[in-house]
């Protein structure tokens, strides 16, 4: 497969995972949160409030709200919205509308269990979408606009909006219990998002000492497409000079590293250390 083909496959794969993630989020709302009237924040939470008051499907509110926000943001921010954001808005709105019609009642009767499942599944879904550069718009767009004029982190803006929407739901449902459930959803969803994103970023630093360092380094470079650094070292006991291989790979590639080393030198010394983030070519991009 040529470079163009690889890039095209990677982009298609990225959209596939964004679609899966947004479907999971919509399913969490339709199957657990909407039937129990649990407002978990965000534009979807606002859509649930609107659904309760007017009967308008949540997906419609999500789409209309995002459309208005995009039109405002285009004037404030200019054309800064990628195709994945636009796609995410359409996909989430469509999934919410379809699934809300297909799932007339909650899949679990206990509201607390629905809260936990809705937060975990919905948050995990958004985490998957975020790892691929996807977004569902909504509060993300508001955060971008606020951040342009005020030095407030997007995370804080989104948190404040979620707290406001959840608290505002009291005037609709008149239930402290539902507000508590809403904050639980927000907490579980945030934790799930962080777990998915940090898991996707987790990499492994591998150090290898072997007499066959040239062959090992060559295979790592060619087969795994990872950079390799050779360090000069000296064995303290033997006083012999050695070449130390150091490389960074995603954790999913750690078993492939071991297979390569084992097939070349079964007496090689290998150490692996988990790192939560690696920035640079082939990994996360450095940001200010």
N, C-alpha and C positions, 0 to 999 in steps of 0.2 A: 504494500500500500504506500503510495507516494505521500509527500508532506500535505498536499492539498486534500487528499482523501482522508488522512488522519485528522486534520483540522475539522473537516466536515463531520466525520464520525463523532468526534469529541463534542461538537456543538449539538448534534442530534441527541447524543447521550445526555448532555446537560439539560436540554429541554424535557427529555423523558423523565429525569429525576425531579425537575421542577414540577412537572405535571403530577407525578406520584405524591410529592410532598403536599401540594395544594389540594389534591383529592383527599388525602388523609386529614387535612385541616377542616375541609368542608364536611367530611364524614363525621368528625368529632362534634362539630356544631349540630349537624342534622340529627345524629343518632343519640346524643347525650345532653347537650346544653339547651338547644332550642325547645325540645318537648318539656323540659323541667323549668324553662324560663330562667336560666342561669346566665346572667350577663357577665361575660369574661373580659370585657374591655374591647378596645379597638372599634373599627368601623362595623365589624360583624356584630359586636355587642350593641352598637347603636341601631343596627338593622333589626336586632331582636326586639328592642324597645319599640321600634316603629311597627314591627309585625304585630306586637301585642295590642297596640293602640289602633292600628288601621287595617290589619290583615294583609298588608303588602309583604310579599315574600322577601326574606332576608337578602337573597341574591340580588333583587332589584335595587334595594337600598344601597348595598355595597357598590354596585355598578354606578348608580347615579351619583353617589357621594364621591366616588373616585373620579368620575368624569368632571364634576365641578372642581374638585381639588386640582386636577391636572390643568384645567383651563386657567385657574388662578395662578398656579405655579409656573405656567409657561410665561406669564407676564412678570412674575417675580424673579424666577431663576433662569428663564430662557429655556432653550431646548436641551435639557440635561437628562431626559428620560430615555433609557435604553429599551430595546425591543423586549427584553425579558420582563421589565416592569409592566409594559403594556399587555404583554401576553399573560402575565400573572393576574392582572386585574380581570381580564376577560375569562380566564380559566376558573378562578375562584368564584366569580359571580355565577358562572354557568353551573359549576358543580353544586354550589349552594342551592340554586333554584331547582335543579333536577333532583338532588338528594332529599331536599325538604319535602318535595312532592311524593317521593318514593317511600319515605320513612315517616308515617303519620304519628307514631308514638315512640317513646324512648325504648332503647333496647334493654335497659335495666330500670327497674322500678325505684330503687333506692337513690335519692338525689345526691347523697354524699359520694356513692360509688360512681355515679354519672359525672360528678364534678372531677374526681380524680382521673377517670378514663378520658373525659373530654379534654382536660388540661394536658395530660401526658401524650395522647395521640395527636391532638392539635398542635402542641408545641413541637413534638418530634417532626411532624410534617413540615412546619415552617422552618425548622432547623435544616432539614434536607434541602428545601428550596433555597435557603440562604447560602448553603455551601456551594451551590451552583450559580450564585449571583442573581438568584431570583428574588422577587418581592411581590407582595400583594397590594402594594400602594398604601392607601389609607393614612394611618398615623405616620408612616415613614415619610410621606410627602410633606405633611405638616411640620415634622421635625426638620426637614431640609430647609423649609422656608424660614422657620424660627432661627435656625442656626446661621442663616445668612446675616441676620441683623443683631442677634444676641449670641454671645459666646456661651451657649448652653449645649451640653452634649446631647445628641439625638436620643440616646437612651433615657436621659432624664425627661426630655420632652414627651416621649412616648409613655413613660411611667406616669407622668402627671395627667396626661389625657386619659389613660386607662383608669386611673383612680377617680377622675371626674365622672367618666361614663358609668362606672360601677356604682359610685355614690348617687349619681343622678337617678339611677334605676329605682331607688327607694320611693320616689314620688310617683312611680308607675305601679310598682308591686306592693308598696307599703309593707315590706318585709325585711327586717334586719338579717334574718337567716339567709335570704337570697344574696344580700350584699356580702355576707361572710363567705358564702359559696363562691361568689364572683372573685373575691380576693384570693381564695384558695386556687381557683382556676388560673388566675394570673401568675401566682407563685409557681405552681406546678409547670405551667407552660413555659415560663422563663427558664426554670431549671432544665427542662427537657431540651429547649433550644440550645442552651449552653452546652449540655452534654453532647448533643449531636455535633455541634460546630467544633468543640474542642476535640472530640473523637476523630473528626475528619482531618483536623490539623495535626494530630499527634504523629510525630515522626520518630525515627530511631537513629541514633548516632552509633555507627559500627566501627570498631577498631579491630584490625586483623594483623597478626604477626605470623608470617610464613616465609619459608625459603622460596616458595613459588609465587612471590608477590606480583611479579609481572603478569603471569597468566591470570591470576585472580582479578587483578585490577582491570585487565583488558576485557574479561568476560562481564564484569560488573558494568563497565562503561558501555559495552555493546548490547548486552542482553537486557539490562535494566534501564539503560539510558540515564545513568546517574554519574555525576562528577566524582572523581576519586582524587584524593590528595595523598602523596607519599611523604612521610616524615622520617627524618634521620633519627635513629635510636641506637642505644647500646645496652646489651644485656648486662646487668650488674654482676651476676654470678659468672657468666662465661667471658665477660669483657669483649664479646664479639659485636661488631657493628651489624645492625639489622635495619630493614626498611619496614616502616609501620604504615599500613593502609588505613586511611580514615575516610569514611563516606557517610552521607546522610540519605536515608531512604524513608518513604512512607512506611508505617508499621505493617501494612499489608504485604510489603516486599521483603520483610525480615526473613521469612521462611525461604524465599528464593535465594537470598544471600547465603544462608546456611547450606543450601543444596549445592551452590556453586563452590563454596569453600570445601565442603565435604568431598565433593567429586574430584577435587584437585589435590588437597592435602589434608588427610584425616588427623594429622598431628598439629595442625595450625591452632594458634591461640586466638580466640575470638571473644570480644566483650561487646555487649549491647546496652545502651542507656536510652531510656525514653526521654524525649524532649517535647514540650507542649507546643512549641512553635518554631518553625524554621523559615527565615525570610531570605529571599533571593531567587535567582533563576531556577525554575523548576518547582518552586514552592510558593509561599505566600509573597505577595508584592509588598515592598516596604511602603508604609504610609506615614504621613506627618501626624 
